[in-house]
């Protein structure tokens, strides 16, 4: 499945906590911004399991590294 930036706008709302990996978070925000995706509000998680729980609870989509679950 391939997602376009428009698929993420208003749907990407679960992110790793920025304090865990500040440089990676900053780079992700930059890449998303270049793609036209602006994150207004987000739920923060510190572990893939927490991210999965937030997504299942309906908080929005999350991006995770391939191979993580």
Secondary structure, 3 states (H helix, E strand, C coil): CCCCHHHHCCCEEEEECCCCCHHHHHHHHHHHHHCCCCCCCCEEECCHHHHHHHHHCCCCEECCCCCCC
